[in-house]
Amino acid sequence: MPIENLDTGTILSQILILFVLAAVGFVSGKTGYLPDKAGGIVSKLVMRITMPALILSKMLSADFSADNYFDGLRLVIIAMITLLLIFAVTRPFTKLMKIPEKSRNVYCMQALFGNVIFFAFPLFQALFGDIGVLYALFFNIGNDILLWTLGVYLAGKHKGGGFGNALKHIFNMNMIMFIIGLILAFTGWNHKLQGGVIYQTADMIGKATSPLSMIFVGLVMAGAKGLFKNFGKKMLSVVLTLQKQLIIPVVAGLIMLVAVKQGLISDVVMMVAVMQLAMPVGTLTVSIAAEYDSDYQMAADSVFVSTLLSIITLPLIAYLLKLVL
């Protein structure tokens, strides 16, 4: 997984491909070519079928060394510690900005949780191949643990709840497939299953994850009402985007660069962590905000703005990473 693969031109071209896929979803949603509930169906299809199949196929084809597994564990820890620190800084910042509580909680949630699945997996696959997706999976484990606990708590905080059903979401099919894949990889059974019916089926289904993920992103953006109205909230989404996709990854990158120089983490771990932190706002935050009657309109606006601006911010972060690594 060489740093040379993190070419800004390649990233820009891959982002454009992803945007074309998202445009298919956006146009299909806006024109009514796909029904209103199509986004929810596509989301469930990805999260419950194609993504678990992708995870299983990647784990079956994995050829991880001991160093790779330790790097993966470091990514889980880095994800959790970094997100908690971001929350500790963001919460008082939103109070200073005097954002209403429902919007404040959504702002905090979206500052933490990026599109580390629907957007990141296709990009990492294109840049680094299977090994990139596997490293991204480890970061996603730490992200998911906090998304379904702290994230759900924030979405329902204005109602005095939101934490009760959070834990059950952690042990979803994606987590189960990841654990099964790890066991098979540790025992060596993954090599015995390579090329077999299970692997070929999982691989075939899993390949649908990238295009379906981006079509889902487009459908979410199509469902965001009043995209060019309410200038105040749009500016709030721009502030959120600058914080999430520029300030946070740059500051985190500088801290991790010291850790790299000290030999505490590898440059690959830093590269993956910083790129994951720089991802646009996660589309799942819109669903969570809507479920708990939080400010889901702001959530949808932020997904649209941050995804749009990622065409500038992601290549910039990649360029900065290449300068220091």
C-alpha positions as CSV (number, residue, x, y, z in Angstrom):
1,M,0.0,0.0,0.0
2,P,2.6,2.6,-1.1
3,I,2.2,6.3,-0.6
4,E,2.8,6.7,-4.3
5,N,-0.7,5.4,-5.0
6,L,-2.1,8.4,-3.2
7,D,-1.8,10.5,-6.4
8,T,-3.9,13.6,-6.4
9,G,-4.8,13.2,-10.1
10,T,-5.9,9.6,-9.5
11,I,-8.0,10.7,-6.5
12,L,-9.6,13.5,-8.5
13,S,-10.5,11.1,-11.4
14,Q,-11.8,8.5,-9.0
15,I,-13.9,11.1,-7.2
16,L,-15.3,12.3,-10.5
17,I,-16.3,8.6,-11.3
18,L,-18.0,8.4,-7.9
19,F,-19.8,11.7,-8.5
20,V,-21.0,10.4,-11.9
21,L,-22.4,7.4,-10.0
22,A,-24.0,9.7,-7.4
23,A,-25.4,11.8,-10.2
24,V,-27.3,8.7,-11.5
25,G,-28.9,8.4,-8.1
26,F,-29.5,12.2,-7.8
27,V,-31.2,12.4,-11.2
28,S,-33.2,9.2,-10.6
29,G,-34.5,10.6,-7.3
30,K,-35.2,14.1,-8.5
31,T,-37.1,13.0,-11.6
32,G,-39.1,10.3,-9.8
33,Y,-37.5,7.7,-12.1
34,L,-36.9,5.8,-8.8
35,P,-39.6,5.8,-6.1
36,D,-39.2,7.9,-2.9
37,K,-38.4,4.9,-0.8
38,A,-35.6,3.8,-3.2
39,G,-32.9,5.3,-1.0
40,G,-33.9,3.3,2.0
41,I,-34.1,0.1,0.0
42,V,-30.7,0.7,-1.6
43,S,-29.2,1.5,1.9
44,K,-30.5,-1.7,3.4
45,L,-29.4,-3.7,0.3
46,V,-25.8,-2.3,0.8
47,M,-25.6,-2.6,4.6
48,R,-27.3,-6.0,4.9
49,I,-26.3,-7.9,1.7
50,T,-23.6,-6.4,-0.6
51,M,-21.3,-4.9,2.2
52,P,-21.2,-8.1,4.3
53,A,-20.5,-10.0,1.1
54,L,-17.7,-7.5,0.2
55,I,-16.2,-7.8,3.7
56,L,-16.3,-11.6,3.6
57,S,-14.7,-11.8,0.1
58,K,-11.9,-9.4,1.1
59,M,-11.2,-11.3,4.3
60,L,-11.1,-14.6,2.4
61,S,-8.7,-13.2,-0.1
62,A,-6.6,-11.4,2.6
63,D,-2.9,-12.2,3.0
64,F,-2.3,-10.3,6.1
65,S,1.0,-10.4,8.0
66,A,1.3,-10.0,11.8
67,D,2.3,-6.3,11.2
68,N,-0.9,-5.8,9.1
69,Y,-3.1,-7.0,12.0
70,F,-1.3,-4.8,14.5
71,D,-1.7,-1.9,12.2
72,G,-5.4,-2.7,12.0
73,L,-5.7,-2.7,15.8
74,R,-3.9,0.6,15.9
75,L,-6.4,2.0,13.4
76,V,-9.4,0.9,15.6
77,I,-7.8,2.6,18.6
78,I,-6.8,5.7,16.7
79,A,-10.4,6.0,15.3
80,M,-12.0,5.9,18.7
81,I,-9.5,8.2,20.5
82,T,-9.5,10.8,17.7
83,L,-13.3,10.9,17.4
84,L,-13.7,11.3,21.2
85,L,-11.2,14.2,21.1
86,I,-13.1,15.8,18.2
87,F,-16.3,15.6,20.2
88,A,-14.6,17.2,23.3
89,V,-13.6,20.2,21.1
90,T,-16.7,20.5,19.0
91,R,-19.3,20.4,21.7
92,P,-18.2,23.7,23.4
93,F,-17.6,25.2,19.9
94,T,-21.3,24.7,19.0
95,K,-22.3,26.4,22.3
96,L,-20.2,29.4,21.5
97,M,-21.9,29.6,18.1
98,K,-25.3,29.5,19.9
99,I,-26.7,26.8,17.6
100,P,-30.1,25.5,18.7
101,E,-29.8,22.2,20.6
102,K,-31.4,20.0,17.9
103,S,-29.1,21.4,15.3
104,R,-26.1,21.5,17.7
105,N,-26.4,17.8,18.4
106,V,-26.5,17.0,14.6
107,Y,-23.5,19.3,14.0
108,C,-21.5,17.4,16.6
109,M,-22.6,14.0,15.2
110,Q,-21.7,15.0,11.7
111,A,-18.3,16.5,12.7
112,L,-17.4,13.1,14.1
113,F,-18.7,10.6,11.6
114,G,-17.7,10.7,7.9
115,N,-18.7,8.6,5.0
116,V,-16.2,5.9,5.9
117,I,-18.2,3.2,4.1
118,F,-20.2,4.5,1.2
119,F,-17.6,7.0,0.0
120,A,-14.3,5.7,1.4
121,F,-14.5,2.0,0.4
122,P,-14.9,2.7,-3.3
123,L,-12.1,5.2,-3.2
124,F,-9.7,3.0,-1.2
125,Q,-10.5,0.1,-3.5
126,A,-9.6,2.2,-6.5
127,L,-6.4,3.6,-5.0
128,F,-5.0,0.6,-3.1
129,G,-7.0,-2.5,-4.0
130,D,-8.1,-5.1,-1.5
131,I,-5.6,-4.2,1.1
132,G,-6.9,-0.7,1.2
133,V,-10.4,-1.8,1.8
134,L,-9.2,-4.1,4.6
135,Y,-7.4,-1.3,6.4
136,A,-10.4,0.9,5.9
137,L,-12.5,-1.8,7.6
138,F,-10.4,-1.6,10.7
139,F,-10.9,2.1,11.0
140,N,-14.6,1.6,10.4
141,I,-14.8,-0.8,13.4
142,G,-13.8,2.0,15.8
143,N,-16.0,4.5,13.9
144,D,-19.1,2.2,14.2
145,I,-18.7,1.5,17.9
146,L,-19.0,5.3,18.5
147,L,-21.5,6.0,15.8
148,W,-24.1,3.6,17.3
149,T,-23.5,4.7,20.9
150,L,-22.3,8.4,21.0
151,G,-23.9,9.2,17.6
152,V,-27.3,7.8,18.5
153,Y,-27.1,9.5,21.9
154,L,-26.5,12.9,20.3
155,A,-29.3,12.4,17.8
156,G,-31.8,11.7,20.6
157,K,-30.3,14.0,23.3
158,H,-32.9,16.8,22.8
159,K,-35.6,14.3,23.7
160,G,-33.7,12.9,26.7
161,G,-33.0,9.5,25.1
162,G,-31.4,7.9,22.2
163,F,-28.9,5.6,23.9
164,G,-31.1,2.6,24.8
165,N,-31.1,0.7,21.5
166,A,-27.7,1.8,20.4
167,L,-25.6,-1.3,21.4
168,K,-27.6,-3.7,19.3
169,H,-26.6,-1.8,16.2
170,I,-22.9,-2.5,16.8
171,F,-23.2,-6.2,16.2
172,N,-24.7,-5.9,12.8
173,M,-24.0,-8.2,9.8
174,N,-21.0,-6.2,8.7
175,M,-19.3,-6.7,12.1
176,I,-20.3,-10.4,12.2
177,M,-18.8,-11.0,8.7
178,F,-15.6,-9.1,9.8
179,I,-15.2,-11.3,12.9
180,I,-15.8,-14.5,10.9
181,G,-13.3,-13.3,8.3
182,L,-10.7,-12.6,11.0
183,I,-11.2,-16.1,12.5
184,L,-10.8,-17.7,9.0
185,A,-7.7,-15.6,8.3
186,F,-6.1,-16.4,11.6
187,T,-6.7,-20.1,11.2
188,G,-5.7,-20.2,7.6
189,W,-9.1,-21.4,6.4
190,N,-9.5,-18.4,4.2
191,H,-6.9,-19.8,1.8
192,K,-8.8,-23.1,1.6
193,L,-12.0,-21.2,0.7
194,Q,-10.4,-19.0,-2.0
195,G,-11.8,-19.8,-5.5
196,G,-14.6,-21.9,-4.0
197,V,-18.4,-21.3,-4.4
198,I,-18.7,-19.3,-1.2
199,Y,-15.8,-16.9,-2.2
200,Q,-17.0,-16.5,-5.8
201,T,-20.6,-15.8,-4.7
202,A,-19.5,-13.3,-2.0
203,D,-17.1,-11.6,-4.4
204,M,-19.8,-11.3,-7.1
205,I,-22.3,-9.8,-4.7
206,G,-19.7,-7.6,-3.0
207,K,-18.6,-5.9,-6.3
208,A,-22.1,-4.2,-6.4
209,T,-21.2,-2.3,-3.2
210,S,-19.3,0.6,-4.7
211,P,-21.8,1.6,-7.4
212,L,-24.9,1.1,-5.2
213,S,-23.2,3.1,-2.4
214,M,-22.7,6.1,-4.6
215,I,-26.2,5.8,-6.1
216,F,-27.5,5.9,-2.5
217,V,-25.4,9.1,-1.8
218,G,-27.1,10.6,-4.9
219,L,-30.6,9.6,-3.7
220,V,-29.9,11.2,-0.3
221,M,-28.8,14.4,-1.9
222,A,-31.9,14.3,-4.1
223,G,-34.1,14.1,-1.0
224,A,-32.5,17.2,0.6
225,K,-35.2,19.8,0.2
226,G,-34.5,23.4,-0.4
227,L,-30.9,22.9,-1.5
228,F,-30.5,26.5,-2.5
229,K,-32.6,28.0,0.3
230,N,-31.9,28.9,4.0
231,F,-28.5,30.5,3.5
232,G,-27.8,30.5,7.2
233,K,-27.9,26.7,7.5
234,K,-26.0,26.3,4.3
235,M,-23.2,28.4,5.8
236,L,-23.3,26.3,8.9
237,S,-22.8,23.2,6.7
238,V,-19.8,25.0,5.0
239,V,-18.3,25.7,8.4
240,L,-18.9,22.0,9.4
241,T,-17.2,20.9,6.1
242,L,-14.2,23.0,6.6
243,Q,-13.8,21.7,10.2
244,K,-14.4,18.1,9.3
245,Q,-12.6,17.8,6.0
246,L,-9.7,20.3,6.4
247,I,-9.0,21.4,10.0
248,I,-9.5,18.0,11.7
249,P,-7.4,15.9,9.3
250,V,-4.6,18.4,9.2
251,V,-4.3,18.7,13.0
252,A,-4.7,14.9,13.4
253,G,-2.1,14.4,10.7
254,L,0.4,16.6,12.4
255,I,0.0,14.8,15.6
256,M,0.2,11.4,13.9
257,L,3.3,12.5,12.0
258,V,5.1,12.9,15.3
259,A,4.0,9.3,16.2
260,V,5.3,8.1,12.8
261,K,8.7,9.8,13.5
262,Q,8.8,8.1,16.9
263,G,8.1,4.7,15.4
264,L,4.8,4.4,17.2
265,I,2.7,3.9,14.1
266,S,3.5,3.2,10.4
267,D,3.1,5.8,7.6
268,V,0.4,3.5,6.2
269,V,-1.7,3.8,9.4
270,M,-1.3,7.6,9.3
271,M,-2.3,7.7,5.6
272,V,-5.4,5.6,6.1
273,A,-6.5,7.4,9.3
274,V,-6.1,10.9,7.9
275,M,-7.9,10.0,4.7
276,Q,-10.8,8.5,6.6
277,L,-11.0,11.5,8.8
278,A,-11.2,13.7,5.7
279,M,-14.2,11.9,4.2
280,P,-17.4,13.9,3.7
281,V,-20.2,13.7,6.2
282,G,-21.6,10.2,6.6
283,T,-25.0,9.6,4.9
284,L,-26.1,7.4,7.8
285,T,-26.2,10.5,10.0
286,V,-29.3,11.7,8.0
287,S,-31.2,8.4,8.8
288,I,-30.2,8.5,12.5
289,A,-31.2,12.2,12.8
290,A,-34.6,11.5,11.1
291,E,-35.2,8.5,13.3
292,Y,-34.8,10.5,16.5
293,D,-36.7,13.6,15.2
294,S,-33.5,15.7,15.2
295,D,-32.6,18.3,12.6
296,Y,-32.5,15.9,9.7
297,Q,-32.9,18.7,7.2
298,M,-29.6,20.3,8.3
299,A,-28.1,16.8,8.3
300,A,-29.2,16.3,4.6
301,D,-27.9,19.8,3.7
302,S,-24.5,19.0,5.3
303,V,-24.2,15.7,3.4
304,F,-24.8,17.5,0.1
305,V,-22.4,20.4,0.8
306,S,-19.6,18.3,2.2
307,T,-19.8,15.7,-0.5
308,L,-19.8,18.4,-3.1
309,L,-16.7,20.2,-1.5
310,S,-14.9,16.9,-1.1
311,I,-13.9,17.2,-4.8
312,I,-11.5,19.9,-3.5
313,T,-10.7,18.9,0.0
314,L,-9.8,15.2,-0.5
315,P,-7.1,15.9,-3.3
316,L,-5.8,18.7,-1.1
317,I,-5.4,16.4,2.0
318,A,-3.8,13.7,-0.2
319,Y,-1.3,16.3,-1.6
320,L,-0.4,17.4,2.0
321,L,0.1,13.7,3.0
322,K,2.5,13.2,0.1
323,L,4.5,16.2,1.2
324,V,5.2,14.9,4.6
325,L,5.4,11.1,4.1
